[in-house]
């Protein structure tokens, strides 16, 4: 029986087996390849999408659990007229991606964080942005999140002592 | 490479030697530029002709196979390198466009086809020791570095931080400059003016006197038929307007909207998806497997047994991996079932204790200099997993006698040749289609790309296209790891706090000599390699042996400074040559980091200075240990001397990323063995640094020393681990001699 859901604002009926992780339905059944496979155990976040607005790791979420819910992938971030989301623009300005493979997930996590907090602090970024980037783009991700929320680049702070 | 040429190279070499006049510069109908410099391209004129035809099939005019100019002024550059995210394709385009005086907004870069005509001649050139007349840049490369590359090398390889240094400087700048001259010559004829009255700018040839200008697009057809008699002269760097600018990377827009297509994203109609499990104990074989449990999974179509692995082919990845997990395959252990992390360290220690080195380097009488009571320390580092974020994934289709393969590898041409070997097909019947790569760090180099052989074997026996995806579990368990390695260091000091003799004994599979630069001037130095080979496949891990050697030497220098009772920066200064680049980098990092200024209690500062790939990097790290035992890096100050930089912002990104990768490995990463098999299973037990663990402040400075261009992708890594270990010693008094730091903290 088809699972009814909505992807990037469009209703879809999914034919996948109910235990199939949402990631593979998005990638293989819907052909939306911007959402990536990294680990399969929700450890790296490359597969992050929004389910009803919540950042969600899709690689171990059975598709049956998203019936009736609204899913947004990286392909759905652009506005209707094709304009990039402010976070995507900030990512280009800060020249964040290197290999780029994790960046769809990073951007989805960042958009959700910004929607929730408005203008996240460094501590909030540390807490929410737990996606792995092997290229080590973390400083630029932080910079882009601040820039996207109108916060000027933070001046170099003195080291916080460990004592 | 000279010992093991590919079939193409063998065919090409005689033609190159006989038929080519050095220093002739042709860019004509056979798509050739610079015979003297680009011997390999011109060697096979059939390959060059077919390359030209292929490039011009959709319009435009090809120059030297590396460049195409369209009638609409579009400029397409064909890169033989794989941009793994380090920005090398943008950098190569900047180098060619600079000399061409191209309009930057018209430039795009695509992957060169995996064919010999597009072999990476800058690199290839560096290996052909019998060629003469090479440009000065190659003469300046130490033989030891060439031998490293010779080990790694195939003609489309990306690695060793070589893209801009070799392909860029040797090939692309010359192609751009030669094409510009051909365009000027064409314009001179058409405008009937002397060529020296013409200038170029933004893809136009301009005659200022008469106020006339011609577009490159309208000159290209005729220019592409010209031959030049002399090599072009490259620009004075003072005239640069594209090089040395932070141009935005050309690959980034597609990486923020999900449209970038990586190897794993490829699909064709009727394609099936496969996944695979190889013998957990490397060296073992598949002995038996009951295929029924996999075939019972809905969507599974086939179970294929390979010599040392079992693969499940299904309608999608989920049924494929579910089917594989349902199997209980039996593997032999190849006699390696007794190998463990501990047994390797023990064997390495025993080898060094025995003292029978496989190779030695250095000079001076170290034995005498060490005296009766040297200072000694032993260090150990584990196997490291590359953890590229995109797991191995290749699609292959064998149909009508032809094999096509799609995906991302660091050497597309070598990938093709491996598929040729495995399939038994003719090279002409195998095509490798290079795609974007989701990280590599050395994992996708030719010697360790067993997935090419696997997917070829699957495709040869399937009637439909098949995409083979490795699970992360397979990636972690079947790596081409940075070697597990041990070292025993000894040195003696004079009363004046000077080192008299310094010995670095180390045990691992291969000699690290070609990646070790010891910058200190001492009366006697010795490096001795003790070869120990385990059952694991070891390979190049970002910055190769410079990570272990950097950790050993820069940790031990710190220990010696403390033993001498001298400040670690002062101690290093006193052993560096006056006026050297290393000394300048050290002084700069000390000044910029506020070395010696007070820090909060519990926080320490550590310094490390490592040269790798001809770039010198020093880090000063401020760090403490949190209540949870986790090292916390607060600030990194970095000074880099890479000679000169093509794209400052992209270079900065490489140093940021390299530093973080170095910290990540130092803090938490280890692949360990028990009973011959890898114990880690996924990223949950192979902890990589995340945002919260990355330094909040990274202060990076480049010195433009004007020295020959060094690499930029790798040199940020090696000094990170020792600078952190030295900072933690300053903070806590505890010396880190075994990595990763976390296992040591827990123990």
Interface residues (C-beta under 8 A of the other chain):
Chain A: X16 X17 X19 X20 X21 X24 X27 X28 X29 X31 X32 X33 X34 X35 X36 X37 X38 X39 X40 X41 X43 X44 X46 X73 X74 X75 X77 X78 X84 X88 X91 X92 X95 X96 X97 X98 X99 X100 X101 X102 X103 X104 X107 X122 X125 X126 X127 X129 X130 X131 X132 X133 X134 X135 X136 X137 X138 X139 X140 X141 X142 X156 X157 X159 X160 X161 X162 X163
Chain B: X84 X85 X86 X87 X248 X249 X251 X252 X253 X254 X255 X256 X257 X258 X259 X260 X261 X262 X264 X265 X267 X273 X298 X299 X316 X317 X318 X319 X321 X387 X388 X389 X390 X391 X436 X437 X438 X439 X440 X441 X469 X471 X472 X473 X599 X600 X601 X602 X603 X622 X624 X625 X626 X632 X634 X635 X649 X650 X653 X654 X656 X657 X658 X659 X660 X661 X664 X682 X683 X684 X688 X689 X690 X691 X692 X694 X695 X696 X697 X698 X699 X731
